């Protein structure tokens, strides 16, 4: 597959896996563990690791969305 016939895929929700997310969002940690990626959330990802993962998956752009848990 080359650039001319690569499909355009947009995933509009990207949340960096940070160390503190596991403590703040225990329900999310459970989902990560069920998907086999719990270690990623428990240890957190650096910006460089996120970019490397994007590069290996062929993702060129990422839109980060901000979210605030109600009541906190």
N, C-alpha and C positions, 0 to 999 in steps of 0.2 A: 504494500500500500504506500502510495506517495502523497505529497501535499495536495495534488490535484484531485485525488479521489478519497481523501480522508474525510470521514463524516464529521460534521460540526456537532459537538455534544456540549450542552450547557448544563452544569449542575449549579444552581443558584444558591445553594446553602453549603458553605464551608465554615467549619468551626475548628480552629487549631486545637489539638489535643494537648492541653497544658496539665502540669502536675496537680495544680489546685482544683481542676475540674472534677477529678475523681472524688475529692472530699466534698465539694460543693454540690455535686449532682450524682448522688449514689445510684439513682435509677438509670442514669446514662452508663455508669460503670458496669452495671449488670448487663446491659445490652452489648457493650463492648466485649465483655467476657463471653457472652453467648455466641458472639460472632468470631471468637478466637483472637481478638485484638485487644484484650484487656490490658496486657502489658504495655501497649502503646499509650494508653490513657494513664495508667498508674505511674509510669516513668516520665511521661510528657515527651513532646517532640520539640527540638530546636527549630528555628526558622530554616536553617540549612538542611535539616532532615526533611522538613516539609517540602522545600523546593526540590530536593533530590528525589523524593517520592513522586512529585508532580512530573519532573523530567522523565523518570523511568516509565510513567504512565502516558507520556505524550501530552500532558496538560500544559498549556502555554499561559493561560490566564486564570485567575482565581478571584472571586468576589467574596470578601469576608462580610458577614452580617453581624451586627451587634445585637445582643439580647441581654436583658436584665431580668432576673427572676423576680416576680412580683413579691413585694413585702421585704425585700432585702436591699 
